[in-house]
């Protein structure tokens, strides 16, 4: 009879080997714990940096909004101040029951020697047109004409229609076409060879042909040189209104 297989003897693990394995496991555990802690610190650092970056972006965006709001407020304030100034200064050519008002400016007042040839032309809404009587009131002015002279009260406001009628009159009148009258706007321009003792409102001279201009009940005179200079600037403004460069 064959002998039955004898059970194998279990190998005993020595205490030294157990201790070694336990030490290795502890070291492995510590290694992974250290890696985990390092990863957590890195994640926390990234989260902090991300939060700081987000806060910085939000603060910058908020600052931009505040600056934009402040700039818009300044723009509105400046616009309102301009409208208020122009409303106070614009000459009402349509005042009823008033005699003809002749506008002039003396060379004695012009301390800086600035003539009225270089016009200050402002495109703006919010100021009524006071160059003609309109059936439907109020009509916003699109063009305000001033000079750059200090203490010069000259200031006319025109809607598009009145402005184009005024420019057309200046363009039309010359030595060959000495008279222009727009009945609807009550704008009259007369050409004469001399000033007859008066002077040009713009440059104070009286040695050139004269253009007598009347807008309703307001009148002033330009010499031929100043008329040409005004016309060049006014035609440029007219082209801008029409969207023509």
C-alpha positions in Angstrom: 0.0 0.0 0.0 1.1 3.5 -0.9 1.9 5.8 1.9 -0.5 8.6 2.5 0.9 12.1 1.6 2.2 13.7 4.7 0.9 17.3 5.3 3.6 20.0 4.6 5.0 21.7 7.6 4.1 25.4 7.8 7.1 27.6 7.7 7.3 29.8 10.7 8.1 33.5 10.2 10.7 34.7 12.5 10.1 37.7 14.7 12.9 39.6 13.0 11.1 39.2 9.6 7.8 40.2 11.1 9.4 43.2 12.6 11.1 44.1 9.3 7.8 43.8 7.4 6.0 45.9 10.0 8.6 48.5 9.7 8.4 48.5 5.9 4.6 48.9 6.1 4.9 51.8 8.5 7.4 53.4 6.3 5.2 52.9 3.2 2.2 54.3 5.2 4.2 57.3 6.2 5.4 57.8 2.6 1.9 57.8 1.3 0.6 59.9 4.2 3.4 62.5 3.4 2.4 62.4 -0.3 -1.2 62.9 0.6 -0.4 65.8 2.9 1.8 67.4 0.3 -1.0 67.0 -2.3 -3.5 68.5 0.1 -1.2 71.4 0.8 -0.7 72.0 -2.9 -4.5 71.8 -3.5 -5.1 74.2 -0.6 -2.4 76.6 -2.0 -3.9 76.4 -5.5 -7.4 77.1 -4.0 -6.1 80.0 -2.1 -4.3 81.4 -5.1 -7.4 80.9 -7.2 -9.5 82.7 -4.6 -7.0 85.6 -4.5 -6.9 85.7 -8.3 -10.7 85.7 -8.4 -11.0 88.4 -5.8 -8.4 90.4 -7.7 -10.3 90.1 -10.9 -13.6 91.0 -9.2 -12.0 94.0 -7.6 -10.5 95.1 -10.9 -13.9 94.6 -12.6 -15.6 96.5 -9.8 -13.0 99.3 -10.1 -13.6 99.5 -13.9 -17.3 99.7 -13.2 -16.8 102.5 -10.7 -14.4 104.4 -13.0 -16.8 104.0 -15.9 -19.7 105.3 -13.7 -17.6 108.2 -12.6 -16.5 109.0 -16.1 -20.1 108.8 -17.3 -21.2 111.1 -14.4 -18.5 113.6 -15.3 -19.6 113.4 -19.0 -23.2 114.0 -18.1 -22.3 116.8 -15.7 -20.1 118.5 -18.3 -22.9 118.0 -20.9 -25.5 119.5 -18.6 -23.1 122.4 -17.7 -22.6 123.1 -21.5 -26.4 123.0 -22.1 -27.0 125.4 -19.2 -24.3 127.8 -20.4 -25.6 127.7 -24.0 -29.2 128.2 -22.9 -28.2 131.3 -21.0 -26.0 132.6 -23.8 -28.0 131.8 -27.0 -29.5 135.0 -28.5 -33.2 134.7 -29.1 -33.7 136.0 -32.6 -37.4 135.4 -32.4 -38.3 137.7 -29.5 -41.6 139.3 -30.2 -42.2 143.0 -30.0 -38.6 143.9 -30.0 -36.7 146.3 -32.3 -33.9 145.1 -34.5 -30.8 144.2 -32.5 -27.5 144.9 -34.1 -24.7 142.8 -32.8 -21.2 144.1 -32.6 -18.0 143.6 -30.8 -15.4 146.3 -30.2 -11.7 145.8 -30.8 -11.1 147.5 -27.4 -12.8 144.5 -25.7 -10.7 142.0 -27.7 -7.7 142.1 -25.4 -6.1 139.0 -26.9 -6.6 140.1 -30.5 -8.8 137.1 -31.4 -11.0 137.9 -34.4 -14.3 136.2 -35.0 -13.1 134.4 -38.1 -12.4 131.2 -36.3 -15.9 130.0 -35.2 -16.7 127.7 -32.2 -19.3 125.3 -33.7 -21.0 122.9 -31.3 -23.2 120.0 -32.3 -25.6 119.3 -29.5 -29.2 118.4 -28.5 -31.1 120.0 -25.6 -30.9 123.6 -26.7 -33.9 125.1 -28.5 -33.5 126.6 -32.0 -33.9 130.4 -31.6 -33.1 131.5 -35.1 -36.7 131.2 -36.4 -40.2 130.9 -35.2 -41.3 127.3 -35.5 -44.9 126.2 -35.8 -44.2 123.2 -33.6 -42.2 124.1 -30.5 -39.7 123.4 -29.1 -37.3 122.4 -31.9 -33.9 121.2 -30.6 -30.9 123.0 -32.0 -28.3 120.8 -33.7 -25.7 123.6 -34.3 -24.5 126.4 -31.9 -22.3 129.1 -33.4 -20.0 131.2 -31.2 -16.7 133.0 -31.5 -13.7 132.3 -29.4 -13.5 135.9 -28.1 -13.8 136.5 -24.4 -17.0 138.5 -23.4 -18.4 138.1 -26.9 -22.2 137.7 -26.5 -22.6 136.4 -30.0 -24.2 132.9 -29.9 -26.8 131.6 -32.4 -28.7 128.3 -32.3 -30.0 126.5 -35.4 -32.0 123.4 -36.0 -30.8 121.5 -39.2 -33.4 123.3 -41.4 -32.6 126.8 -40.2 -28.8 126.1 -40.3 -29.0 125.0 -43.9 -31.1 128.0 -44.9 -28.4 130.3 -43.3 -25.5 128.5 -45.0 -27.4 128.7 -48.3 -27.8 132.4 -47.9 -24.1 133.0 -47.2 -23.2 130.8 -50.2 -25.7 132.4 -52.6 -25.0 136.1 -52.0 -22.1 137.8 -53.8 -21.4 140.8 -56.0 -23.4 139.2 -58.8 -26.3 138.0 -56.6 -26.7 140.8 -54.0 -29.8 139.8 -52.2 -31.1 136.7 -50.5 -34.3 136.3 -48.5 -35.8 133.1 -47.0 -39.4 134.0 -46.1 -40.0 130.9 -44.1 -37.0 131.4 -41.9 -36.9 135.2 -42.1 -33.2 135.2 -43.0 -32.0 138.2 -45.1 -28.5 138.8 -46.5 -27.6 141.9 -48.6 -24.3 142.5 -50.4 -23.0 146.1 -50.7 -19.7 147.5 -51.9 -18.9 149.3 -48.6 -19.8 149.4 -44.9 -21.0 153.0 -44.9 -19.3 154.0 -41.7 -19.8 150.7 -39.9 -17.4 147.8 -39.3 -17.2 144.0 -39.7 -18.4 142.2 -36.6 -15.7 139.6 -37.1 -12.5 141.4 -37.9 -13.4 145.1 -37.2 -12.3 146.3 -40.6 -14.4 148.3 -43.0 -12.4 148.4 -46.2 -14.0 145.3 -47.9 -17.4 144.7 -49.4 -20.1 144.2 -46.8 -22.6 141.4 -46.1 -25.5 142.6 -44.0 -27.0 139.6 -42.3 -30.4 139.6 -40.5 -31.9 136.6 -38.8 -35.4 137.6 -37.7 -34.8 140.6 -35.4 -31.0 140.1 -35.0 -28.5 141.7 -37.4 -24.7 141.8 -37.9 -22.3 142.6 -40.7 -19.4 140.6 -42.2 -16.7 141.7 -44.6 -16.1 139.6 -47.7 -13.0 137.9 -46.3 -14.8 136.9 -43.0 -17.8 135.8 -45.0 -15.6 133.4 -47.0 -13.9 132.2 -43.8 -17.2 131.6 -42.0 -18.7 129.9 -45.1 -15.8 127.4 -45.2 -16.3 126.4 -41.6 -20.1 126.3 -41.8 -20.1 124.2 -45.0 -17.8 121.7 -43.2 -20.3 121.5 -40.3 -23.1 121.1 -42.9 -21.3 118.1 -44.5 -20.9 116.5 -41.1 -24.6 116.8 -40.5 -25.3 115.2 -43.8 -22.8 112.5 -43.0 -20.5 113.6 -45.9 -16.7 113.7 -45.2 
